[in-house]
Amino acid sequence: MFNLLMNPDIQKAVDAGKLTPPAGAALAQLQPGTYVTHKSWGFGQIDSINFLVNQMTIQFKGKKDHSMQLQYAAESLIPIPPDHILAQKASNLPSVKARAKNDPVGLARQILTSFGGKATQDQIAQSLVPDAMTESEFKRWLEATKKALKKDGHYAIPSKKSEPFELREGQISHADEYIAVFNNARQVKDQVAALELILKNLIEFTDPVTQLTPLLRSAGDTARKSHRLHTSLALSLLLSRDEIAERAGGLDKGADAPTVADFLQAGERQLPALLSEIPAAKLKRVLAELPGAFEEQWSAKAIDLALRGNTRIVAEVARLLVEKGKSDELRAALARAISEHSITSEALHWLSKERSGEFRELAGVRLLGAIVSALEREQFGERRDRKLHDLLLSDKELLTDLIEDATPEELRETMRRIMMATVFEELNKRSLLGRIIRQYPDLQSMISGDSTEKQESLVVSWTSLEKRKADYEELVNKRIPENIREISIAREHGDLRENFEYKAAKEMQRVLSRRQSETERDLARARGTDFSNPDISKVNIGTKVTLRDLANENVDIYTILGAWDSVPEEGILSYQTAIAQALIGHKAGEKIQLPSEHGERTVEIVSIEAYQAAVLEPA
């Protein structure tokens, strides 16, 4: 039987021992003109066979007139039938191009048949690009062909690029296939993916009420059972369920079906963490449920999310609050958090990006101070988010925008703060300082060392001066020596590259060193006083000022004292604060503009009197 199938020349080569019998049988399929593939050289066509020299010549696409020994050719070449897409493309490329345009489904069937009934998107692309079409043309062709294949019903269309297109023997219902995917899903995340697939292909469902109602009820049951262990996934499941019900219309989720509001109430204490796990596409929808979940308290919950959530949550919450007419509440909360330096780096990042928008009045030197504080606060944390740090460095206009309306004293303090900050590398620190100096050249002296500002005195009370000296003594005699011991102990733990305790102690050493330098500089400039006999003909350091707000007749009393004496809750202000600077030098009866959290307010100076207190006498 073997001899009957053999070409005589092949039989002679087998009998002579030049070919093994299996190689001889394979070589019978490799005649001149046959298209073949090779694992290394790819697609080609057999040109000739010479049994005398025992060689075959193949025209590979990238290797012309390539010779191979017959035994090796029989073992390594795979013949391709004439109807294979690669053979068709080589023999009649114009026909393939025409079919791509006029019969895309038929061409897709031929490609899938060529690869055994299934092929990935990459395999299809390799069959057509670049000979039949360009890469951009292929993308457009594939999107249009997918729709035609779905409509045909004989093809399984993958949801992921890595999965194959499949040719089915019989016509199938894609709607039934999507339902089967959901019913066969055993994990909550797989059910969520199945619902998203249904959501994208709702047009395939001819009777959504009958087809999808049982599925949506099942999704609700799964969410209820799994919400304690997989809260975010269960919430995503409900969000997809609700969107399908909303878009399909007329779907009954069940009388006792769980709601998104139920899950938000149950996860009230972990809302920021919970919402951070919700996909971005679903976040707007879940936040819209806050009013229903928390009723009168919803805006307070939303503001808390804005102050504690990630950047994405902050942006969406702010949008919701503005839409619901709660922008003033959010503005006041943000201003308070900025003033207290309790605002998160995520909220600061969002405010910085949106500084010309709804809350632009918050974008000032106070915001910059809160940014530096947040960076320093998170410097030693286990989780360091560098987005805010990188934004301050990469956005060339951010720093200058924030200091645009700063007073000279605020500018100098900002310069000092950046110069002493340990959170910036030296090169980056110089870049930030350079931006300030380009806008305010007079501040160059602070860096060059020619500044007379360094010699300016700080007016302080005797009490605050003694307290600052005591703090300095504790720093130098207790905290710094303790830190040195911590570094020594941590160094003994071994590999310093992976030694967290050592790194933290070294970072703290830099902070303490900076604090020592700052305190020594401030003590050298400090001048103690008891604020006796101030000039009360106008507002001065050591005076108590009574003000009347012209807008609402409210009365405020401020006492202006030394640089380290601020007690805002008692109305005692440092003379360096913005309010004190606005008051100093004005007389009783004058009307002036004072800065506030919501801009400026007009007040009248009712009276000025001397302030005296025993606690401020020399120690």
RAPE-V16736 format. One record per backbone hydrogen bond with DSSP energy under -0.5 kcal/mol. NH is the residue of the N-H (numbers start at 1). CO is the residue of the C=O. Records with the same first field share a line. If there is no record, write none. Layout:
NH->CO + CO
This chain:
5->1
6->2
11->7
12->8
13->9
14->10
15->11
16->12
17->14
18->13
19->13
24->20
25->21
26->22
27->23
28->24
29->26
30->27
31->29
33->46
34->31
35->80
36->44
37->78
38->42
42->38
44->36
45->59
46->34
47->57
48->57
50->55
51->49
54->50
55->50
56->68
57->48
58->66
59->45
60->58 + 63
61->43
63->60
66->58 + 63
68->56
70->54
73->69
74->70
75->71
76->72
77->73
78->37
79->77
80->35
84->81
88->84
89->85
90->86
91->87
92->88
95->92
96->92
97->93
98->94
99->95
100->96
101->97
102->98
103->99
107->103
108->104
109->105
110->106
111->107
112->108
113->109
114->110
115->111
116->113
117->112
118->112 + 115
119->165
121->161
124->120
125->121
126->122
127->123
128->124 + 125
129->125
130->133
132->128
133->128
138->134
139->135
140->136
141->137
142->138
143->139
144->140
145->141
146->142
147->143
148->144
149->145
150->146
151->147
152->148
153->149
155->149
156->166
157->155
158->156
163->160
165->119
166->156
167->117
168->154 + 166
172->153
174->172
177->173
178->174
179->175
180->176
181->177
182->178
183->179
184->180
185->181 + 182
191->187
192->188
193->189
194->190
195->191
196->192
197->193
198->194
199->195
200->196
201->197 + 198
202->199
204->201
205->202
206->204
211->207
212->208
213->208 + 209
216->212
217->213
218->214
219->215
220->216
221->217
222->218
223->219
224->220
225->221
226->222
227->223
230->226
234->230
235->231
236->232
237->233
238->234
239->235
240->236
241->237
242->238
243->239
244->240
245->241
246->242
247->243
248->244
249->245
251->245
253->251
257->254
263->259
264->260
265->261
266->262
267->263
268->265
270->267
271->268
274->270
275->271
276->272
277->273 + 274
278->275
282->279
283->279 + 280
284->280
286->282
287->283
288->284
289->286
290->287
293->289
294->290
295->291
297->294
298->295
301->297
302->298
303->299
304->300
305->301
306->302
307->303
308->304
309->305
314->310
315->311
316->312
317->313
318->314
319->315
320->316
321->317
322->318
323->319
324->320
325->322
326->321
330->326
331->327
332->328
333->329
334->330
335->331
336->332
337->333
338->334
339->335
340->336
341->337 + 338
342->337
343->337
344->307
348->344
349->345
350->346
351->347
352->348
353->349
354->350
355->352
357->354
360->357
362->359
363->360
364->362
368->364
369->365
370->366
371->367
372->368
373->369
374->370
375->371
376->372
377->373
378->374
379->375
381->378
384->382
385->383
386->384
390->386
391->387
392->388
393->389
394->390
395->391
396->394
398->395
399->395
401->397
402->398
403->399
404->401
406->403
411->407
412->408
413->409
414->410
415->411
416->412
417->413
418->414
419->415
420->416
421->417 + 418
429->425
430->426
431->427
432->428
433->429
434->430
435->431
436->432
437->433
438->434
439->435
440->436
443->440
444->441
445->442
446->443
447->443 + 444
448->444
449->445
450->445
451->445
455->452
456->453
458->525
459->457
460->458 + 527
462->529 + 616
465->461
466->462
467->463
468->464
469->465
470->466
471->467
472->468
473->469
474->470
475->471
476->472
477->473
478->474
479->474
480->475
482->478
483->479
484->480
485->481
486->482
487->483
488->484
489->485
490->486
491->487
492->488 + 489
493->490
494->491
498->495
499->496
500->498
503->499
504->500
505->501
506->502
507->503
508->504
509->505
510->506
511->507
512->508
513->509
514->510
515->511
516->512
517->513
518->514
519->515
520->516
521->517
522->518
523->519
524->520
525->521
526->522
527->458
529->460
534->531
536->534
538->535
539->586
542->560
543->540 + 560
544->609
545->558
546->607
547->545 + 556
548->604
549->554
550->548 + 602
553->549
556->547
558->545
559->571
560->543 + 558
561->559 + 573
563->459
565->562
567->572
570->567
571->568
572->567
573->559 + 571
575->561
577->574
581->577
582->578
583->579
584->580
585->539
586->583
589->605
590->587
592->603
594->592 + 601
596->599
599->596
601->594
603->592 + 601
604->548
605->590
606->546 + 604
607->546
609->544
611->542
616->613
617->614
